[in-house]
């Protein structure tokens, strides 16, 4: 059986997504992490969009922002329905970013729901393998050894494209635009069993979970098992799956991702522990 980078623990059945095909729970942390923020990227369509004639309008009133808060105010706009939001989001995000990794994700069916599920799973400590399957690296993880060894530094480059897709958009612009389409994410979040439906809570949990990932002094040692890799360090082995996977994107990509996510949260006036 071919070896893959994930999971670093014995696989468990993935949580099925709202729609789309299933996928191996092996490779997807970051954009995951991001895809936290893939949700923010999707909101960029509002910047250049004309109001679609065929979209089902959902009137939104401007939301007052607490005095002293730097969170952007929501614009009074008409949103498409959640079920009809894919084509609008896909068209306008494509016009604003030509990043090939983002383009692959935009082909996902049920963009808002997939992003919402990914963010929720990250906050719970799980790897968002199914909702972020489009972000799969084209190569597999390698170690500097036969049965055990450090991660080959070249393997970290597999996540450069995903990290680049996330950081190619201004966190400030993403925050402003996120509040404009937040009702769509709130609705999708309610569908996952959160009656209050405040997607801000999911974003805080997801970013906080990634921020808690310890920073090793050296490249982690991995042990090669029959069908997966596992951390040699017992402390790292005991981490939640998403944090173990976050270690595999490499220190440089982790810094870039966390810098972006913290700025995004700050622009939304969200407090990350």
N, C-alpha and C positions, 0 to 999 in steps of 0.2 A: 504493500500500500504506500502510495506517495506521501511524503511528509509535507506538512504545511506549517505555517507559522502559528496558527491558532487552532484550537484553544490551547492554553497553557495548563489546562486542567481537563479532566475527562469530560467530553462534550455532553451537554444536556439538550433535550429537544428545544428548538427555538420557539419563542412566542409567535404565533402566526400573525402576519400583518393584516390590515383591513382588506387588502387586495393585493394581487400580483403573485409571482411564483415564489416558492421557498428557496432558501439558499443555505450553504454551509455556514455554521456560526463561527467561521474562522477568520477573519482578517480585518475587521473593520473598526477600529477604535476611533480613529481621530475624527474623521469627519463625522465621524461621529462626532466626535466632539464637534465637531462642527456641525455636521449637520445640525447641532443646537442651533447652529446658526445658519445652517442652510436655510432654516426658517426665516432668518433675518434677510438673507440674500434674496429670497423669493419676493420679499416685499418691494424690491426695487422697481418693480414694474410701474408703480404709481407715478414715478418721476416723469415719465414721458407718455403715459397712456392717455388716449382719448376715451371718453366714456363709451363702453361697448353697448351697441343698440340692443343686442340680444341677451345681455346678462340680466339675471334677475336681481333687481336692486334690493339692497338692505340698508335703509337709511341709517346713517350714523351721525350722532350729534357730537359736537366738540366736547372733549373731556377736560374738566378743569384740572390743572396740575397744582399740587401743593405749593404754596408760596415758598420760594427759596429753592425749589427743586429744579434741576436742570433737565429733567425728563421732557422730551418734546411733547407739545400738545397735539392731540389727534385732530386732523383736518376733517371737516365735514364733507364726506364723500359717499358715493354709492358703491357698494361692493358687490361682486358676483356672489351667487350662492356657493356654499362649500363644494357641492357636487359639480358645479360648472366652473370652478376656478382654475383648473389645470391649464387650459389653452391660453387664457389671459396671462397667467403667470409665466408660462413657458415663452410666449411671444416677446414679452417685454423684458424679461431677464436676459433672453438671448440677445436682444438689441443693446443691452447695457454691458454685457460681458460675453466675450467669445472664448472664455477659458474652456478647453475641451473636457476637463473633469466635471465642471459645472454643467456643461451641455449633456453629459451622460446622465447626471442626476435628474436634469429637467425632463428627460424622457420617461421618468418614473410615473406610473399611473397613481393618481391620488397624492399629489405632491404635499399638500398641507397635512394630510393624515399620516403620510410616511414620515415626514419631518417630526410631527408631534409624537409619534410612537418612538422614534429614535431618541429624541430628547428625554422622554419619560424613562426609557430603558437605561440610558446613561445615568440619570439621577438615581435609579434603583441599583446601580452597580453592575448592570448587565451589558454585554456587547450588543450593539444594534445591528446584528448581522443581516437580518432580512430587510428592514426598511432602507438600509444603506448599501444594498448589494451592488448597486450601480457604481459604487466607488471602489470596487475591488482592484487591488494592484495587479498588474499584468505579470509580475514575477513573484517568486516565493522567497521566504526568509531563508537565509543561510547562516551557518555558524562556522567559526574558525576551529574546526575539529571534526572528528568522526562521530563519536558517541556523546560528546559534550564539548562545550567551548563558548567563548564570547560570541556575541552577535557580530557577523561580518558587517563592518561599517557601511559597505555598499548597500546592504539591505535597508538601511534607514532611508536611502534615497527613494525607495518605493513610495514613500508618503509625501514626497516633495510636492507632487502635483495637487494632492488633496489639500495640503497646507496652503499652497499658493492660491487655490480656488477660494479658500476662506479669507485670506488676508488681502486679496486683490480688491476688495470693496472696503471703503472707508467705514470704520465702526460707527462713526457719528452719523453718516448717511443711513446706514443699516438701522440704527436705533430710531431715527426719525420716521423711517418708512415702516418699521415694524409696528409702531403704534397705530398706523393707518389701517393695517389689515389684521390687527390683533383679534378682532371678533371672529375671524375664520379659525384661528388657532385655539381660541377659547372654546369654540363649538366642538372642534376635533378633540380637545382635551376632555370635555364633558363626556364625549362618546366613550372615552377610555375608563370612565367610572369616577370622574372627579366632579361632583355636583356643582362646586363653586365655579369651575371652569376658568380659573385665572392662570393662563399659561406662563405668566411671570414666575409663578411658583416652580414650575417645571424647569425653567431656565436657571433659576437660582440653584436648584438641587443639582442639576447636571454640571454646571460650572463648578460648584462647590465640590462635587465628587471628584472631578478631574484635578482640581487644585490640591486635593488631599493626597495625590499620588506622590510617594516619596521619591527623592532624587538620589539615585545610587551614586556612590563615590567613583565607581567604575562601571564599564559595560557589564550588564548582568550575564551570568553564566547560565546557559540553557542545557538541559539534559534531553537527549533524543530518545523518545519513546516509540513504540511500534507505529503509532499513527498521529503523533502530536509532539510538541515540545513542552517542557516544564521547567520552571525556574529551579535552580539548584538551591538558592537562598530560601530558607524556610519562611523568613519574614515576607519576602516578595511572593512566595507561593501562596501565602495566606491572604493576600490582597483580594478585593473584589475583582471579578473578571475584567471589567472595563479598565481598571487601573493597571492590571498586569499587561493588558494590550496597549495601553497608552505608553508604557515604557518601550514598546517595540518601534515607535515612530522615531526615536532618537532624541537626544537632548536639544539639538538646535530646533527641530520642528516643534518639540514640546514648548520651548520658550516662545516661539513665534505664535503658536496657537493660544497659549495662556495670556500673552500680552494682548492679543486681539480680543479674547473673550472678556478679560477684565475691563478693557476699555469700553467694550459694548455694554457690559453691565453697568459701568459707571455712567455712561451716557443715558442709560435708562433709569438711573438713580436706584439701582438694585444693589442691595448689600450682600456681598459674598464673604463668607467667613474665612 
